[in-house]
Amino acid sequence: MSKLKLVCLGLAERLGRLEDFVSLKLTAPDGEARLEREDAGYAWVDAAGSRAVAVAEVPGMIEAALAKGGQVELVERGAAVTIEASPCGDVKVRYADTAATPRAPGERQVYLPLDSAGPLLKAIGLTTAAGALRTGSRRKYNQVEHFIELLDGLLRRLGGDNLHILDAGCGAAYLTFALNYYIRDRLKRPCTFTGIDLDVGVIARAQAIQAELGYRNMEFRQGAIANLDPAVPVTLVVSLHACDTATDEALALGVARRARAIVAVPCCQHELRRQVAPGDLADLLRHPLLAARFADLLTDALRALYLESQGYRVSLVEYVSPLDTPKNLMLRAELAGGPSGRRAEAFTALCRRFGVQPALPGLAEAAKARWGN
């Protein structure tokens, strides 16, 4: 896949967030064109006139227009992306912060307002002491906002008097601090958080941020997920960018404790890469890069199937644009009922098809034995 095609696909993902769109202008040797927002979508305007277009059409249109060189500029709320293509095929992508566009009443919700969320945003390094976004922090701020947006509906569906969120492999827990602010200060719901990580340094950093913010409803522990106190209640398990089977350990914990929801953003995935038997897909997977990407897809497909076999309703969504990072998949699971034999059979069949034995089922059984079901 050419870099231009990949970048155009990333643009399509951004355009899918209609509420953030401000403008898109394309300048090429064959003329100029622009994308305009309509009530339910977009219109493409060029020398031939105006016509309604679907987001899926836009990448091909831009790619064809820039084949001989030119540039396209997409302006969103708070950010701009400029793509420059040369006739020889070189592609340059630039990001820039822009002044935030005022939001009309009833428009897209702001989850972390710069004023009321100021102490939080300063503590996690996104704003200055004066409350302004740091140079280059606009994209990170938008990512944190989008993280809360993706969890908002799930959080509102979780009932009970107190939510207990476990961050497995928490790192410095920047997103978890944002989640705590949103649940506690915006939704006005009682909640407690436990973060656990093997790294002493990141736990110390998280504890320092906790002390700065005065979040007494949070605690951070150094140690392995397997050593977690079985008395700790779990409503929601969160695992963000845990490497390889560390994500599976978090999923296994959630299944064993019958957490009402599990959210994971996987990172590197090596386990199945070493196991896949390609069979009649040998020609497809003979290149190491394609084999690695296929193993990533297979890993997350099997994770989703296994969670469904354990009674969870699962959705997979893009967390951030693939222009920002290829590790952009978010898995969301909500407990919806009892185990499903049909999904368990589908899981087994897919494992057999590619000759793999994922660690997740064994980790879950060990976790059930340790903590009970």
C-alpha positions in Angstrom: 0.0 0.0 0.0 1.4 3.4 -1.0 2.0 6.0 1.7 -0.5 8.3 0.0 -3.2 5.7 0.1 -2.5 5.0 3.8 -2.6 8.7 4.6 -5.9 9.1 2.7 -7.4 6.2 4.6 -6.4 8.0 7.8 -8.2 11.1 6.6 -11.3 9.1 6.1 -11.2 8.0 9.7 -11.0 11.6 10.8 -13.8 12.6 8.5 -16.0 10.0 10.1 -16.1 12.3 13.2 -18.4 14.7 11.5 -18.8 16.9 14.6 -15.1 17.8 14.5 -15.0 18.8 10.9 -14.4 22.5 9.9 -13.1 22.4 6.3 -11.1 20.4 3.7 -9.5 22.1 0.7 -7.6 20.3 -2.0 -5.2 22.0 -4.4 -3.8 19.9 -7.3 -2.5 20.6 -10.9 -5.9 19.7 -12.3 -7.7 22.3 -10.2 -9.1 23.0 -6.7 -11.8 21.2 -4.8 -13.3 21.4 -1.3 -15.4 19.2 1.0 -18.4 20.9 2.6 -20.4 19.8 5.5 -24.1 19.0 5.0 -26.8 18.0 7.5 -26.1 14.3 7.4 -22.7 14.1 5.6 -20.5 15.8 3.1 -20.6 17.4 -0.4 -17.7 17.5 -2.8 -17.4 20.8 -4.7 -15.1 21.2 -7.7 -15.2 22.6 -11.3 -17.9 20.1 -12.2 -20.2 21.3 -9.5 -21.4 20.0 -6.1 -22.4 16.4 -5.3 -23.1 14.4 -2.1 -20.3 11.9 -1.3 -19.8 9.2 1.3 -16.8 9.2 3.6 -15.7 5.9 1.9 -15.4 7.7 -1.5 -13.1 10.5 -0.2 -9.8 8.7 0.0 -9.9 7.5 -3.6 -10.9 11.0 -4.8 -8.0 12.7 -2.9 -5.5 10.0 -3.9 -6.4 10.4 -7.6 -6.3 14.2 -7.4 -2.8 14.2 -5.7 -1.3 11.6 -8.0 0.5 14.3 -9.9 1.3 16.4 -6.8 -0.5 19.0 -4.8 -1.8 19.3 -1.2 -4.9 18.9 0.9 -5.6 20.6 4.2 -8.1 19.3 6.7 -9.1 21.6 9.5 -10.8 20.2 12.6 -11.7 21.6 15.9 -8.4 22.6 17.5 -6.1 20.9 14.9 -5.2 20.9 11.2 -3.6 18.2 9.0 -1.8 19.2 5.8 -0.7 16.6 3.3 1.7 17.5 0.5 2.3 15.0 -2.4 5.0 15.4 -5.0 4.9 13.9 -8.6 7.7 11.5 -7.6 5.4 9.9 -4.9 6.9 11.6 -1.8 4.3 12.4 0.8 4.7 14.8 3.8 2.2 15.1 6.6 2.2 18.1 9.0 0.0 18.7 12.1 -0.7 22.0 13.7 -2.8 23.4 16.5 -5.5 25.9 15.7 -7.7 28.1 17.8 -10.6 26.1 19.2 -13.8 26.7 17.4 -16.6 27.9 19.8 -19.2 25.2 20.4 -22.9 26.1 20.0 -25.4 25.0 22.7 -26.3 21.4 22.3 -23.3 20.6 20.2 -20.7 17.9 20.9 -20.0 17.6 24.6 -16.7 18.7 26.1 -15.7 16.0 28.6 -12.6 17.8 30.0 -13.2 21.5 29.9 -10.0 23.5 30.1 -11.4 25.6 33.0 -13.0 23.1 35.4 -10.5 20.3 34.5 -7.6 22.6 34.8 -5.8 21.0 37.8 -6.1 17.6 36.2 -4.8 18.7 32.8 -1.9 20.6 34.4 -1.0 17.5 36.6 -0.8 15.2 33.6 1.3 17.7 31.6 -1.2 18.9 29.0 -1.6 22.6 30.1 0.6 25.3 31.5 0.3 26.8 34.9 -1.9 29.5 33.3 -4.3 26.9 32.0 -3.4 27.0 28.3 -2.7 23.9 26.3 1.0 23.4 25.9 2.5 23.7 22.4 1.9 20.4 20.6 -0.5 19.1 23.3 -3.7 19.7 21.3 -3.6 16.2 19.7 -3.0 14.5 23.0 -5.8 16.5 24.6 -8.2 15.4 21.8 -7.1 11.8 22.3 -7.9 11.9 26.1 -11.3 13.6 25.3 -12.0 10.8 22.7 -11.1 8.1 25.3 -13.7 9.5 27.7 -16.2 9.9 24.8 -15.8 6.2 23.9 -16.5 5.1 27.5 -19.2 7.6 28.3 -22.2 5.4 27.3 -20.7 2.4 29.0 -20.2 4.3 32.2 -23.7 5.5 32.2 -25.0 2.0 31.8 -23.1 0.7 34.8 -25.4 0.9 37.8 -24.6 0.3 41.4 -23.8 2.5 44.4 -20.0 2.6 43.7 -17.9 1.9 40.7 -14.6 0.3 41.3 -12.2 0.5 38.3 -9.1 -1.6 38.1 -6.3 -0.3 35.8 -4.2 -3.4 35.0 -0.7 -2.3 33.9 -1.6 1.3 34.7 1.7 3.0 33.9 1.6 6.6 35.0 -2.2 6.3 34.6 -2.9 9.6 32.8 -6.0 8.4 31.1 -7.2 6.8 34.4 -6.8 10.1 36.2 -9.0 11.7 33.4 -11.5 8.9 33.8 -11.7 9.5 37.6 -12.2 13.2 37.1 -15.1 12.6 34.6 -16.9 10.0 36.8 -16.4 11.8 40.1 -16.7 15.5 39.1 -18.8 15.4 36.0 -21.1 12.4 36.4 -21.2 12.9 40.2 -20.9 9.2 40.9 -19.0 7.6 43.7 -16.0 5.6 42.4 -12.8 4.0 43.5 -9.7 3.2 41.5 -6.9 0.6 41.9 -3.9 0.8 39.6 -1.3 -2.0 39.4 2.0 -2.2 37.5 5.3 -4.0 37.8 7.3 -0.8 37.2 8.3 0.9 40.5 9.0 4.2 38.7 5.6 4.6 37.0 3.8 3.7 40.2 5.8 6.4 42.0 4.9 8.9 39.3 1.2 8.0 39.5 1.3 8.3 43.3 2.8 11.8 42.9 0.0 12.9 40.6 -2.5 11.4 42.9 -1.1 13.4 45.8 -1.0 16.6 43.7 -4.7 16.2 42.8 -5.8 15.0 46.2 -7.6 12.0 44.8 -8.1 9.9 47.9 -10.4 7.5 46.1 -7.4 6.2 44.1 -4.6 3.8 45.1 -1.6 2.5 43.1 0.3 -0.7 43.8 3.5 -2.1 42.5 3.2 -5.8 41.6 1.8 -8.4 39.2 -1.8 -8.7 38.2 -1.8 -12.3 39.5 -0.9 -11.0 43.0 -4.0 -8.7 43.2 -5.8 -8.9 46.5 -8.9 -11.1 45.9 -10.9 -8.9 48.2 -10.8 -5.9 45.8 -14.2 -5.5 44.1 -14.1 -5.0 40.3 -16.8 -3.2 38.3 -14.7 -2.2 35.3 -11.2 -3.5 34.2 -9.1 -1.2 32.1 -5.9 -2.2 30.3 -4.2 0.4 28.1 -1.2 -0.6 25.9 -0.2 -3.6 28.0 2.3 -5.6 26.0 1.5 -9.0 24.4 -0.1 -11.4 26.9 -0.2 -8.8 29.7 -3.5 -7.6 27.9 -4.7 -11.2 28.2 -3.9 -11.3 31.9 -6.2 -8.2 32.4 -9.0 -9.8 30.3 -8.6 -13.0 32.3 -8.9 -11.1 35.5 -12.1 -9.4 34.3 -13.6 -12.7 33.2 -12.7 -14.4 36.5 -14.1 -11.6 38.6 -17.2 -11.2 36.4 -16.4 -7.6 35.9 -19.4 -5.8 34.5 -17.3 -4.3 31.8 -13.8 -4.6 30.3 -11.9 -2.1 28.2 -8.6 -2.8 26.6 -6.3 -1.0 24.1 -3.8 -3.7 23.2 -0.2 -2.9 22.3 2.4 -5.3 20.8 1.1 -8.8 20.1 3.8 -11.5 19.6 2.3 -14.6 21.0 0.4 -15.9 18.0 2.9 -14.7 15.4 5.1 -17.6 16.5 2.3 -20.1 16.2 0.2 -19.4 13.1 0.1 -22.2 10.5 -0.9 -20.3 7.4 -2.1 -23.4 5.3 -3.7 -22.2 2.1 -2.8 -18.6 3.1 0.9 -19.2 2.8 1.2 -16.9 -0.2 -0.6 -14.1 1.7 1.5 -14.5 4.8 5.0 -15.1 3.4 6.1 -11.6 4.0 7.0 -11.0 7.7 5.2 -7.6 7.9 1.9 -9.1 6.6 2.3 -12.1 8.9 2.7 -9.8 11.9 -0.4 -7.8 11.0 -2.4 -10.9 10.4 -1.3 -12.2 13.8 -2.5 -8.9 15.4 -5.9 -9.3 13.7 -6.2 -12.9 14.7 -5.2 -12.2 18.3 -7.9 -9.5 18.7 -10.6 -11.6 16.9 -9.9 -14.5 19.2 -10.0 -12.2 22.3 -13.4 -10.9 21.2 -14.7 -14.5 20.6 -13.5 -15.7 23.9 -15.1 -12.8 25.8 -18.3 -13.5 23.9 -18.1 -17.2 24.9 -18.0 -16.0 28.6 -21.1 -13.9 28.3 -19.8 -10.5 27.2 -21.2 -8.3 24.4 -18.1 -7.1 22.6 -17.4 -4.2 20.2 -14.1 -3.3 18.5 -13.6 0.4 17.6 -10.7 2.6 16.5 -9.5 4.5 19.5 -7.4 7.1 17.6 -6.6 7.7 14.0 -4.1 5.3 12.3 -2.2 8.4 11.3 -1.3 8.8 15.0 -0.4 5.2 15.8 -1.1 1.8 14.3 -2.0 0.5 17.8 -5.4 2.2 17.7 -7.9 -0.6 18.4 -10.1 -0.5 21.5 -12.0 -3.5 22.7 -15.1 -2.8 24.8 -16.9 -5.7 26.5 -20.1 -5.6 28.7 -21.4 -8.5 30.7 -24.7 -9.4 29.0 -25.5 -13.0 30.2 -24.2 -16.5 30.7 -21.6 -18.4 28.7 -22.3 -19.0 25.1 -21.5 -22.5 23.7 -21.9 -21.3 20.1 -19.2 -18.6 20.5 -17.0 -21.1 22.4 -17.2 -23.4 19.4 -16.4 -20.5 17.0 -13.3 -19.7 19.2 -12.1 -23.3 19.1 -12.7 -23.6 15.3 -10.7 -20.5 14.6 -7.8 -21.7 16.8 -7.9 -25.0 15.0 -8.0 -23.4 11.6 -4.7 -21.6 12.2 -3.1 -24.0 14.6 -2.8 -21.6 17.5 -3.3 -21.9 21.3 -3.8 -18.5 22.8 -2.9 -18.0 26.4 -6.2 -16.3 27.3 -8.3 -19.4 28.2 -5.6 -20.8 30.4 -5.0 -17.5 32.1 -8.8 -17.1 32.7 -9.1 -20.6 34.2 -6.1 -20.0 36.5 -7.7 -16.6 37.5 -11.0 -18.3 38.2 -9.2 -20.8 40.4 -7.4 -18.0 42.2 -10.2 -15.5 42.7 -13.4 -17.5 42.2 -16.0 -16.8 39.6 
